[in-house]
Amino acid sequence: MITDNYLRLSGDTTTGSASGQAITATANSTNVIDLSIARDIGEGEDLYATFVVGSAFTAAGAATMTVALVVSAAAALTSPTTLQTTTAIPVATLVSGYTFAFRLDPIIASKGLRYLGVIYTIATGPMTAGTLTCDIVNDIQDGQKFYASGFTVV
């Protein structure tokens, strides 16, 4: 999986590091993609919005997070159109290294809305700690392949 700072929705784009966006209350992604500049996003190939928990989320109670991939006419993601959303993810699931992804439908550019971003909604919160990184990529690296041990390849 190759990442690009211009396609990072949540996280640090100034240094290129993988530090995520701290999310303790309902918030928008730190960045948006201007589809008036990136007009052909996803043309001819599948794209994915991948999410990786950097530091584990914690909360005083049974907090949950819902993640929505949205497009909007405004950079502040006001009055958004939701493309995809998760169910409520419990804080206990949001451990370091937890990953999930959305397939980006190439038709998003034809919705006529200019900005692509993410809205994180915290319920029964707030969260007290936790970071998340979101990148738009053209493949998913799941790293979860398991093979039987004790054999020789010749």
Buried (B, 14 or more C-beta within 10 A) or exposed (E): EEBEEEBBBBBBBEEEEBEBBBBBEBBBBBBBBEBEEBEEBBEEEEBBBBBBBBBBBBBEEEBBBBBBBBBBEEEEBEEBEEBBBBEBBBBEEBEEEBBBBBBBBBEBBEBEBBBBBBBBBBEEBEBEEBBBBBBBBBEBEEEEEEEEEEEEEE
